[in-house]
Structures are given as C-alpha cells and as structure tokens.
Amino acid sequence: MRRNGILYNLGNGYYKIKSVASNLNLDNAGGSLNAGNILIQWNDNNNIAQHWRVQDMGNGYFKIINRRSLMALNVPYSNQTPGTKLEQWYENQYDAELWQIIP
C-alpha cells in the first residue's frame, strides 16, 4: 500500500502533514482565520499555518486542528465526491471533520 502523507511530530503537540507525492505540507492558505478557507499544499515555510493538532476522538477517529486558526480540517457539506476541496471549519460534531489515520 502506498502512503499518501506523513505526519511529522513537532514535539509541541502539533504535527506537519506532508504529501509523499509532492513533498509539500498541508497549509491553511494565507494563515486565514476564516471558516471555509480552502486548505492547500505548500512549501515548508515553518509557519504555524502548517501546524496541526491531531485530537483523538475515540473509535479510531481523529480531528485535525490548525494551530493558526484553531479550526478543524473539514469536508464541506460532507461531500462524497472525489476531488472535493478541503476547508477549515468550526469544530462541531459532524462526521465531516472526523478522520482515520491508517499506517
């Protein structure tokens, strides 16, 4: 099985999430504090917009929270279409912000 990303522990409760394919980090574009901001991949710039807290929600699910905005990695409207762009959104209790990390 090919890995799609790697979590790099920053030692402060946060991680960088790096794509194996592109060697770029998951990034809160522009360091936005706005809900609905699209997330991108970007060069490693040592900015907290690229830092993510992985919060165990039990039963094998996790929330991934951006350090800059304190918002969750979210699938807009729980869209199941391949190619849907990801965003950051306020933490809530919807499945759209729950993720599995599969080694």
N, C-alpha and C positions, 0 to 999 in steps of 0.2 A: 504494500500500500504506500502510495506517495504522500508525503506530508505537504500540506498547503501553507503552513505557517509555523513559526517557532515563537515560544514565549521566552523572553529574556528577563530574568529576575533582576530588578534594580536594587534589591536589598532594603528597600524602604516601604514595602507593602505594595509597590507598583511594578508593572512589567511593561516592556516594549513588546509589541506583537509584530513580527517581521515575516513577510512573504518569502517563501523559499524560491518561488519563481522569479520574483523581481528584485529581491534583496532590499525592498523598501518597507518602511514602517507604517502601521495603521496610524492615521493622523486625523485629529479634529481640525479640519481645514480652517486656517486663519486663526486658530485658537478661539473660535466663536463661543459665546455664552448662550447662544440662541438655540432653543428647541427646534428640531427639524433640520439643523445644519447637516449637510451631506459629509460623510466621512470619506477620506481619500487615502491613498498610499503616497508616501513622500520620503525624500532623503532623510537620513538620520540627522536631525539638527539639534539634538539634546534639549528640546523644548518640552515643557510639561504637557503640551497638547498631544504628545506622543506617549504619554504615560497612562497606564490603565490598571485599575484595581480589579482583581478577579475575586468576586464575592460568592462564596459557596452558599447556594440556596437549598441544598439537600437533594436527595434522589438523583444525584449525578448532574444537576443543573447549576449554572453559574450566571451571574450578572457581570457584565464587564463595564466598569465605570471610568469615565475620563477624568483625569486629575484636574485639568484646567476648568472644565465646565461642571463637573460633578453630575453629569448626565449619563444615562445608560446607552450602550450600543443597542440599537433597535431596528427591527424590520418594519418599515412603515405599513400601517394598517394590516399587519400580519400577512402581507402579500406573499404568496407561494410561487410566484413566477420567477424562473431563473433569470438572473441579470438585474433583479431589483436592487437599486442603490440603497445602501445602509445609511442610517442617520443616527444622531444622538437625540434622546428624548428624556423627559422627566421620568424618574423611577415610578413605576406603578406595578400592578400585579398581573400584567398581561404576559402571555407566552411569547410575545414579540420581542421581549428583552431577555429571554432565557436561552442559554447556550450550553452545549455539551462540548467538553474538551476531550478529544479522543486521541490518546497517544499512539 
